[in-house]
Amino acid sequence: MSWKPLALDPRMEAKWDSINSEEALAEHSRIELPNSIEQEDKSFPGPNGNELVVSIFRRKISTNRNRLCIYHIHGGGMIAGDRFLGVNWYFDVIDRYDVVQVTIEYRLAPTHPFPAPVEDCYAGVLWTAEHAEELGIDANKILTPGSSAGGGLCVGMNLLLRDRKGPKAIGQFLVTAMLDDRVDTISAHQTAHIKGWNRDADIYRWTCYLGESRGTGSISPYAAPSRATDLSGLPPTYLDVGAVDVFRDEDVKLALELCRDLGSLRVPPLAGLYPWHRRHLARYTCLCGCQQSQEGLVGTILY
């Protein structure tokens, strides 16, 4: 396998050099609720007797009791972030389309390695479906978005829902999804020199999640969805990823395999490959096409 290192646009590289990952995570976890939206927190027993917490965001005034639900799984490389990371991306969607957002506080590695995070996400979506009437949502209209680690957890959770005969999501929205613990694709090697989330950083996070078994033949597809040999039964999928991204090839592989196993016409036109690195997009309005993609997808589902 041979490859050439990928170069960032100099303007993007300058922005990238200025990013502090911890500060960026903290920034994206800060929320300022619009006046029209309310927040409610709920707790319930988790899969191992642990307490799980979700936050619910919805319009303060609504007469619709069968709303679409956005079940948000935050990113952070399996080791960082909280349930508020990225939720503000959806506030315009909540206000415009009168949907409900539920976001799960899942346990993090390395303190809680696989299967704790994905089992928490699974328990949270079951709770959401079971409490549909209370939440004012339609249990058959749950959209599951996830970015980075959240994207991998989203696919792993939907595989669990399929195999355990749970409720099926109406769709999954994956942005730069973290899918392959082997970290040996061409894009992983091409981006090894890039600051921030590069190949070494990805290996570290997968090792936190899977321990010494990372990269071996014993990894569950619920942990690393790139290991799955059958993707049939998964929901329609939107997927986008940057061309200069460690996750590029594993995400494109997933899109191709979804086309093969689902035969779904919704996958190809909803797959995107962007000529830049997608991380921390919300900091830069010039690169913030992802939020518009989310709004467009919700509009497509509803109308």
Phi, psi and omega in degrees: 000124179238156182201163173247139177301142178267143180251139173281152168304135183306325179293319179291323179297321178296318177295317182298320180296335183273354186277131169255118188301318181295318179294322180295317178298316180297320180297316184282351175268348177280131181237144172235106185288131170298156182299336185274354187242141178244157178240138174225136178253140178228145175235153182199163182293138178268186187292338181242028183081359176286155177273131175253146180234135171238151170249140183243128178241131181201166175299144175292327182238120177201141176254358182274123180254008180231053186278157170295141177247131172260110180264101190270130175243115188286159174271192180130016174069023181074352188237354186213174179089173176213182188294346180270352181293112177088358184293332183294342176301335189260357186297320177297322179295316178301314183290318185287318188252000181056054175254167180247135176251131173241128181234133190260137173266090181270156179290151187247147169284161000276352178300321180234086181285181176308136012260012188305308183299313183289327177292325175296317179298319178297313179298323180293320180288327174297315178300318181299313180295320181291335181253029183302316182296316179298322182278346182075035181237167172265119183297343178267004180231067177248116178263134186243096176266153175198142180242138178060237177302325178299328177292316177296318177296324178299311180293317177301318178297317180291330172294319176298316179300320178296311188285335179260010177061038178274184179296142181265130177294152178285341178180163172233138185243107188248126179238120182042059187286137179270104194238335193235111182290344183285333175049049184229024177279168177299317182295328177296320179284323181295333184255012184298334184271350185283139179291156178091231183275095177244192184299315180298318179296321180293317177300317180300314183292319176296323179293323174300322184280321189245351181070209184290348180281352179306133177083356179271180183275005187255017187275134180285144174294341175290336176272312182232094187302340175297343178280348183293137177258352180219113180255009178297148180086356175281157181288162173308144193232133165257136181218129169223154185201152179280149177293327177257075186211137179303331184272359189308305189289323179291329178287318177297320177302317179299316180300316180295320181289327174296319176300319181293312189273332180265330188060027187273131177285351183276344183285305187301313182288346180258006178267137182229141174233116188254144187279045177200179177271130189272356188287143179058036182300325186297343178287338190232106184298334180294340182245013190266056176282343186296318181297319178295325177297318179297314180298319180295322180294316178299316178299321179297317180295318185283329188235000000 
